[in-house]
Protein backbone atom coordinates (compact mmCIF):
# COMPACT_ATOMS: atom_id res chain seq x y z
CA UNK A 1 0.00 0.00 0.00
CA UNK A 2 2.84 2.37 0.92
CA UNK A 3 4.49 1.72 -2.46
CA UNK A 4 1.23 2.53 -4.27
CA UNK A 5 0.88 5.82 -2.39
CA UNK A 6 4.49 6.76 -3.16
CA UNK A 7 3.98 5.89 -6.83
CA UNK A 8 0.83 8.00 -7.02
CA UNK A 9 2.60 10.91 -5.35
CA UNK A 10 5.47 10.59 -7.83
CA UNK A 11 3.06 10.64 -10.77
CA UNK A 12 1.30 13.67 -9.29
CA UNK A 13 4.62 15.43 -8.82
CA UNK A 14 5.62 14.79 -12.45
CA UNK A 15 2.29 16.06 -13.70
CA UNK A 16 2.52 19.12 -11.48
CA UNK A 17 6.03 19.90 -12.72
CA UNK A 18 4.88 19.53 -16.32
CA UNK A 19 2.03 21.94 -15.68
CA UNK A 20 4.33 24.39 -13.89
CA UNK A 21 6.82 24.19 -16.76
CA UNK A 22 4.15 25.07 -19.30
CA UNK A 23 4.67 28.63 -20.49
CA UNK A 24 1.71 30.94 -20.42
CA UNK A 25 0.95 32.80 -23.62
CA UNK A 26 1.09 36.58 -23.49
CA UNK A 27 -1.95 38.68 -24.27
CA UNK A 28 -2.80 38.77 -28.00
CA UNK A 29 -1.87 41.81 -30.05
CA UNK A 30 -4.93 43.99 -30.58
CA UNK A 31 -5.49 46.19 -33.63
CA UNK A 32 -8.46 48.50 -33.00
CA UNK A 33 -10.95 48.48 -35.84
CA UNK A 34 -9.30 45.63 -37.74
CA UNK A 35 -11.80 44.37 -40.31
CA UNK A 36 -12.95 40.77 -40.07
CA UNK A 37 -11.44 38.30 -42.50
CA UNK A 38 -13.73 36.22 -44.74
CA UNK A 39 -14.92 32.84 -43.45
CA UNK A 40 -12.48 30.89 -45.63
CA UNK A 41 -9.56 32.59 -43.85
CA UNK A 42 -9.17 29.84 -41.24
CA UNK A 43 -5.99 30.67 -39.34
CA UNK A 44 -6.81 30.42 -35.63
CA UNK A 45 -5.17 27.56 -33.67
CA UNK A 46 -8.64 26.31 -32.69
CA UNK A 47 -9.57 26.07 -36.38
CA UNK A 48 -6.35 24.16 -37.16
CA UNK A 49 -7.11 21.71 -34.36
CA UNK A 50 -10.73 21.28 -35.40
CA UNK A 51 -9.89 20.54 -39.03
CA UNK A 52 -7.06 18.13 -38.22
CA UNK A 53 -9.13 16.25 -35.64
CA UNK A 54 -11.85 15.56 -38.20
CA UNK A 55 -10.02 14.52 -41.37
CA UNK A 56 -11.11 11.27 -43.03
CA UNK A 57 -9.42 11.02 -46.45
CA UNK A 58 -5.97 11.78 -45.15
CA UNK A 59 -4.50 11.28 -41.71
CA UNK A 60 -3.49 13.87 -39.13
CA UNK A 61 -1.03 13.36 -36.29
CA UNK A 62 0.20 15.52 -33.44
CA UNK A 63 3.95 15.67 -34.05
CA UNK A 64 4.90 18.01 -31.20
CA UNK A 65 3.64 20.17 -28.37
CA UNK A 66 4.52 23.85 -28.07
CA UNK A 67 6.01 25.27 -24.86
CA UNK A 68 2.48 26.48 -24.05
CA UNK A 69 1.11 22.96 -24.55
CA UNK A 70 -0.60 23.45 -27.90
CA UNK A 71 -0.57 20.61 -30.46
CA UNK A 72 1.37 20.89 -33.71
CA UNK A 73 -0.31 18.82 -36.42
CA UNK A 74 0.93 17.24 -39.62
CA UNK A 75 -1.57 16.14 -42.26
CA UNK A 76 -0.63 13.16 -44.46
CA UNK A 77 -2.20 12.64 -47.89
CA UNK A 78 -1.36 9.50 -49.86
CA UNK A 79 0.19 6.16 -48.97
CA UNK A 80 2.59 6.31 -46.06
CA UNK A 81 3.24 2.66 -45.40
CA UNK A 82 6.85 1.77 -46.20
CA UNK A 83 9.11 0.64 -43.37
CA UNK A 84 11.19 3.20 -41.52
CA UNK A 85 14.71 3.67 -42.90
CA UNK A 86 17.34 1.43 -41.33
CA UNK A 87 19.89 4.23 -41.60
CA UNK A 88 19.90 8.00 -41.99
CA UNK A 89 20.51 9.90 -45.22
CA UNK A 90 24.11 10.79 -44.40
CA UNK A 91 25.14 7.20 -43.70
CA UNK A 92 22.92 5.68 -46.37
CA UNK A 93 24.33 8.00 -49.00
CA UNK A 94 27.82 6.84 -48.07
CA UNK A 95 26.91 3.16 -48.08
CA UNK A 96 27.10 0.73 -50.96
CA UNK A 97 23.59 1.68 -52.15
CA UNK A 98 21.25 4.66 -51.67
CA UNK A 99 18.47 2.14 -51.05
CA UNK A 100 19.99 1.69 -47.59
CA UNK A 101 18.15 4.91 -46.77
CA UNK A 102 15.48 5.16 -49.47
CA UNK A 103 14.39 1.55 -49.10
CA UNK A 104 13.65 -1.08 -51.72
CA UNK A 105 9.93 -0.31 -51.88
CA UNK A 106 8.87 2.16 -54.54
CA UNK A 107 6.78 5.08 -53.30
CA UNK A 108 5.59 8.36 -54.84
CA UNK A 109 7.67 11.47 -54.46
CA UNK A 110 7.00 13.25 -51.18
CA UNK A 111 6.41 16.98 -50.83
CA UNK A 112 6.10 18.81 -47.52
CA UNK A 113 4.29 22.13 -47.17
CA UNK A 114 5.45 23.87 -44.01
CA UNK A 115 3.33 26.85 -42.96
CA UNK A 116 3.06 29.12 -39.95
CA UNK A 117 6.65 28.85 -38.75
CA UNK A 118 6.29 32.54 -37.91
CA UNK A 119 2.95 33.06 -36.21
CA UNK A 120 2.49 36.63 -37.40
CA UNK A 121 2.44 35.41 -41.02
CA UNK A 122 -0.98 33.79 -41.51
CA UNK A 123 -1.10 33.65 -45.31
CA UNK A 124 0.58 30.24 -45.56
CA UNK A 125 -1.65 28.91 -42.79
CA UNK A 126 -4.77 30.01 -44.67
CA UNK A 127 -3.54 28.35 -47.88
CA UNK A 128 -2.52 25.12 -46.10
CA UNK A 129 -5.89 24.87 -44.38
CA UNK A 130 -7.75 25.39 -47.65
CA UNK A 131 -5.54 22.76 -49.31
CA UNK A 132 -6.36 20.22 -46.61
CA UNK A 133 -10.06 21.00 -46.94
CA UNK A 134 -9.85 20.53 -50.72
CA UNK A 135 -8.00 17.23 -50.41
CA UNK A 136 -10.62 16.08 -47.91
CA UNK A 137 -13.80 17.24 -49.65
CA UNK A 138 -12.87 18.22 -53.21
CA UNK A 139 -13.50 21.90 -52.46
CA UNK A 140 -11.70 24.50 -50.36
CA UNK A 141 -13.38 26.67 -47.73
CA UNK A 142 -14.52 29.04 -50.49
CA UNK A 143 -16.35 26.20 -52.17
CA UNK A 144 -13.86 26.35 -55.04
CA UNK A 145 -12.06 23.53 -56.82
CA UNK A 146 -8.48 23.73 -58.08
CA UNK A 147 -8.60 20.77 -60.46
CA UNK A 148 -4.97 21.28 -61.45
CA UNK A 149 -3.87 21.01 -57.83
CA UNK A 150 -5.99 17.92 -57.19
CA UNK A 151 -4.84 16.16 -60.37
CA UNK A 152 -1.20 16.86 -59.60
CA UNK A 153 -1.55 15.86 -55.94
CA UNK A 154 -2.75 12.40 -56.97
CA UNK A 155 0.81 11.68 -58.19
CA UNK A 156 2.44 12.51 -54.85
CA UNK A 157 2.50 11.98 -51.15
CA UNK A 158 1.87 15.26 -49.36
CA UNK A 159 2.75 16.22 -45.80
CA UNK A 160 1.12 19.50 -44.78
CA UNK A 161 2.01 21.19 -41.51
CA UNK A 162 -0.65 23.92 -41.41
CA UNK A 163 0.82 25.82 -38.47
CA UNK A 164 4.22 24.98 -37.01
CA UNK A 165 4.19 27.85 -34.52
CA UNK A 166 0.83 27.57 -32.79
CA UNK A 167 2.04 29.76 -29.90
CA UNK A 168 2.97 32.66 -32.17
CA UNK A 169 -0.24 32.27 -34.17
CA UNK A 170 -2.36 32.35 -31.01
CA UNK A 171 -1.20 35.84 -30.01
CA UNK A 172 -1.24 37.47 -33.46
CA UNK A 173 -4.14 38.99 -35.42
CA UNK A 174 -5.85 36.98 -38.14
CA UNK A 175 -4.44 39.29 -40.81
CA UNK A 176 -2.62 42.57 -41.38
CA UNK A 177 -4.48 43.74 -44.46
CA UNK A 178 -4.19 47.50 -44.85
CA UNK A 179 -2.01 47.96 -41.79
CA UNK A 180 1.05 50.25 -41.77
CA UNK A 181 4.60 48.97 -41.83
CA UNK A 182 5.14 49.63 -38.11
CA UNK A 183 2.20 47.40 -37.17
CA UNK A 184 3.51 44.63 -39.41
CA UNK A 185 6.89 44.77 -37.66
CA UNK A 186 5.36 44.98 -34.17
CA UNK A 187 3.11 41.98 -34.78
CA UNK A 188 5.75 39.86 -36.47
CA UNK A 189 8.95 40.70 -34.57
CA UNK A 190 7.65 42.31 -31.39
CA UNK A 191 8.28 45.43 -29.31
CA UNK A 192 10.72 46.12 -26.48
CA UNK A 193 9.52 47.27 -23.07
CA UNK A 194 9.87 50.91 -24.13
CA UNK A 195 7.57 50.30 -27.10
CA UNK A 196 10.30 50.46 -29.76
CA UNK A 197 10.30 47.85 -32.51
CA UNK A 198 12.47 44.76 -32.10
CA UNK A 199 12.89 44.63 -35.88
CA UNK A 200 13.62 41.88 -38.35
CA UNK A 201 17.39 41.78 -37.88
CA UNK A 202 17.46 42.34 -34.12
CA UNK A 203 14.89 39.60 -33.57
CA UNK A 204 17.61 37.19 -34.66
CA UNK A 205 20.30 38.56 -32.35
CA UNK A 206 18.86 36.51 -29.51
CA UNK A 207 18.09 32.81 -29.31
CA UNK A 208 15.85 32.77 -27.42
CA UNK A 209 14.40 36.26 -27.55
CA UNK A 210 14.50 37.56 -23.94
CA UNK A 211 10.74 37.57 -23.38
CA UNK A 212 11.15 39.41 -20.06
CA UNK A 213 12.54 42.39 -21.98
CA UNK A 214 9.68 42.79 -24.46
CA UNK A 215 6.20 44.25 -24.14
CA UNK A 216 5.14 41.94 -27.00
CA UNK A 217 7.31 39.09 -28.33
CA UNK A 218 5.87 39.05 -31.84
CA UNK A 219 4.84 36.00 -33.80
CA UNK A 220 8.37 35.03 -34.87
CA UNK A 221 9.22 32.99 -31.76
CA UNK A 222 7.23 30.39 -29.87
CA UNK A 223 6.22 31.17 -26.30
CA UNK A 224 9.69 30.21 -25.03
CA UNK A 225 11.24 32.86 -27.29
CA UNK A 226 12.71 30.50 -29.91
CA UNK A 227 12.53 31.28 -33.63
CA UNK A 228 11.73 27.80 -35.01
CA UNK A 229 12.95 28.80 -38.49
CA UNK A 230 16.51 29.02 -37.17
CA UNK A 231 16.47 26.11 -34.74
CA UNK A 232 18.79 23.99 -36.86
CA UNK A 233 22.07 23.82 -34.94
CA UNK A 234 23.13 20.14 -35.06
CA UNK A 235 23.23 18.65 -31.59
CA UNK A 236 21.73 21.75 -30.01
CA UNK A 237 18.17 22.01 -31.29
CA UNK A 238 15.98 23.72 -28.72
CA UNK A 239 12.38 23.32 -29.89
CA UNK A 240 10.22 20.24 -30.13
CA UNK A 241 8.59 21.84 -33.16
CA UNK A 242 11.81 21.95 -35.23
CA UNK A 243 12.91 18.52 -34.04
CA UNK A 244 9.58 17.03 -35.14
CA UNK A 245 9.81 18.65 -38.57
CA UNK A 246 13.30 17.25 -39.13
CA UNK A 247 12.19 13.80 -38.00
CA UNK A 248 9.35 13.86 -40.53
CA UNK A 249 11.72 14.94 -43.29
CA UNK A 250 14.03 12.01 -42.51
CA UNK A 251 11.38 9.37 -41.79
CA UNK A 252 9.41 9.91 -44.99
CA UNK A 253 12.37 10.70 -47.27
CA UNK A 254 10.90 14.09 -48.24
CA UNK A 255 12.00 15.21 -51.70
CA UNK A 256 11.04 18.90 -51.50
CA UNK A 257 9.82 21.11 -48.69
CA UNK A 258 8.00 24.36 -49.49
CA UNK A 259 8.49 26.72 -46.55
CA UNK A 260 5.66 29.29 -46.73
CA UNK A 261 6.36 32.65 -45.09
CA UNK A 262 5.13 36.23 -45.52
CA UNK A 263 6.83 39.58 -45.88
CA UNK A 264 6.07 43.30 -46.09
CA UNK A 265 6.61 43.33 -49.85
CA UNK A 266 5.02 41.56 -52.80
CA UNK A 267 5.00 37.74 -52.97
CA UNK A 268 8.08 36.02 -54.39
CA UNK A 269 10.11 32.83 -54.09
CA UNK A 270 13.74 32.78 -53.04
CA UNK A 271 16.51 30.74 -54.59
CA UNK A 272 17.62 27.89 -52.32
CA UNK A 273 20.64 28.48 -50.16
CA UNK A 274 23.97 27.92 -51.89
CA UNK A 275 24.81 25.72 -48.88
CA UNK A 276 22.73 23.07 -50.66
CA UNK A 277 24.16 20.86 -53.41
CA UNK A 278 24.62 22.49 -56.80
CA UNK A 279 22.13 20.05 -58.28
CA UNK A 280 19.44 21.07 -55.81
CA UNK A 281 20.34 24.74 -56.03
CA UNK A 282 19.93 24.72 -59.82
CA UNK A 283 16.64 22.83 -59.58
CA UNK A 284 15.33 25.18 -56.92
CA UNK A 285 16.27 28.22 -59.02
CA UNK A 286 14.39 26.77 -61.96
CA UNK A 287 11.29 26.30 -59.80
CA UNK A 288 11.63 29.77 -58.24
CA UNK A 289 11.92 31.42 -61.64
CA UNK A 290 8.77 29.63 -62.83
CA UNK A 291 6.85 30.65 -59.72
CA UNK A 292 7.96 34.28 -59.86
CA UNK A 293 7.12 34.51 -63.56
CA UNK A 294 3.60 33.26 -62.90
CA UNK A 295 3.16 35.66 -59.98
CA UNK A 296 4.33 38.48 -62.29
CA UNK A 297 1.87 37.48 -65.02
CA UNK A 298 -0.94 37.40 -62.45
CA UNK A 299 -0.07 40.91 -61.29
CA UNK A 300 0.87 39.69 -57.81
CA UNK A 301 4.61 40.23 -58.07
CA UNK A 302 5.16 43.90 -58.96
CA UNK A 303 8.74 44.59 -57.90
CA UNK A 304 10.99 43.64 -60.82
CA UNK A 305 14.02 43.10 -58.60
CA UNK A 306 12.37 39.96 -57.24
CA UNK A 307 12.54 38.49 -60.74
CA UNK A 308 16.31 38.41 -60.29
CA UNK A 309 17.19 35.60 -57.86
CA UNK A 310 19.77 36.40 -55.20
CA UNK A 311 22.25 33.80 -54.01
CA UNK A 312 22.40 33.43 -50.23
CA UNK A 313 24.25 31.18 -47.80
CA UNK A 314 21.48 31.14 -45.22
CA UNK A 315 21.09 28.23 -42.83
CA UNK A 316 17.54 27.56 -41.65
CA UNK A 317 14.78 24.97 -41.89
CA UNK A 318 14.74 25.25 -45.69
CA UNK A 319 18.45 24.65 -46.12
CA UNK A 320 18.63 21.77 -43.63
CA UNK A 321 16.31 19.52 -45.68
CA UNK A 322 19.23 18.03 -47.58
CA UNK A 323 20.88 16.96 -44.33
CA UNK A 324 17.70 15.20 -43.24
CA UNK A 325 16.51 13.43 -46.37
CA UNK A 326 18.72 14.18 -49.36
CA UNK A 327 15.96 16.45 -50.70
CA UNK A 328 15.88 20.23 -50.73
CA UNK A 329 13.87 23.10 -49.32
CA UNK A 330 12.68 26.29 -50.93
CA UNK A 331 11.20 29.39 -49.31
CA UNK A 332 8.18 31.34 -50.50
CA UNK A 333 7.29 34.80 -49.23
CA UNK A 334 3.64 35.75 -49.51
CA UNK A 335 2.57 39.34 -48.91
CA UNK A 336 0.93 40.38 -45.65
CA UNK A 337 -0.75 43.20 -47.59
CA UNK A 338 0.07 46.03 -45.27
CA UNK A 339 0.06 49.59 -46.62
CA UNK A 340 2.85 48.85 -49.07
CA UNK A 341 5.61 51.46 -48.94
CA UNK A 342 7.17 50.03 -52.11
CA UNK A 343 3.94 50.23 -54.10
CA UNK A 344 1.14 51.99 -52.20
CA UNK A 345 -1.39 51.25 -54.95
CA UNK A 346 -1.26 47.50 -54.20
CA UNK A 347 -3.92 46.09 -51.90
CA UNK A 348 -4.27 42.34 -52.24
CA UNK A 349 -7.57 40.56 -51.67
CA UNK A 350 -7.63 37.65 -49.21
CA UNK A 351 -7.82 35.25 -52.17
CA UNK A 352 -4.68 36.81 -53.62
CA UNK A 353 -2.86 36.67 -50.29
CA UNK A 354 -2.88 32.87 -50.25
CA UNK A 355 -2.72 32.32 -54.04
CA UNK A 356 1.12 32.20 -54.19
CA UNK A 357 1.15 29.02 -52.09
CA UNK A 358 -1.15 27.24 -54.54
CA UNK A 359 0.90 28.54 -57.47
CA UNK A 360 4.12 27.28 -55.86
CA UNK A 361 2.76 23.84 -55.01
CA UNK A 362 1.42 23.40 -58.53
CA UNK A 363 4.74 24.45 -60.10
CA UNK A 364 6.70 22.07 -57.84
CA UNK A 365 4.38 19.15 -58.64
CA UNK A 366 4.43 19.89 -62.37
CA UNK A 367 8.22 20.06 -62.31
CA UNK A 368 8.42 16.75 -60.47
CA UNK A 369 6.54 15.00 -63.26
CA UNK A 370 9.25 16.02 -65.72
CA UNK A 371 12.06 14.46 -63.68
CA UNK A 372 12.54 13.40 -60.03
CA UNK A 373 12.57 16.44 -57.75
CA UNK A 374 15.41 15.17 -55.60
CA UNK A 375 17.87 13.54 -57.98
CA UNK A 376 19.86 11.82 -55.29
CA UNK A 377 23.23 10.58 -56.49
CA UNK A 378 25.27 8.33 -54.24
CA UNK A 379 28.36 9.91 -52.82
CA UNK A 380 30.08 10.72 -49.55
CA UNK A 381 32.91 9.14 -47.63
Secondary structure, 3 states (H helix, E strand, C coil): CHHHHHHHHHHHHHHHHHHHHCCCCCCCCCCCCCCCCCCCCCCCHHHHHHHHHCCCCCEEEEEEECCCCCEEEEEEECCCCCCCCCCCHHHHHCCCCCHHHHCCCCCCCEEEEEECCCCCCCHHHHHHHHHHHHHHHCCCCCCCCCHHHHHHHCCCEEEEECCCCHHHHHCCCCCCCCCCHHHHHHHHHCEECCCCECCCCHHHCCCCCCHHHEEECCCCECCCCCEHHHCCCCCCCCCHHHHHHHHHHHHCCCCEEEEEEEECCCCEECCCCCCCCHHHHHHHHHHHHHHHHHHHHCCCCCCHHHHCCCCCCCCCCCCCHHHHHCCEEEEEEEECCCCCCCCCCCCCCHHHHHHHHHHHHHHHHHHHHHCCCCCCCCCCC
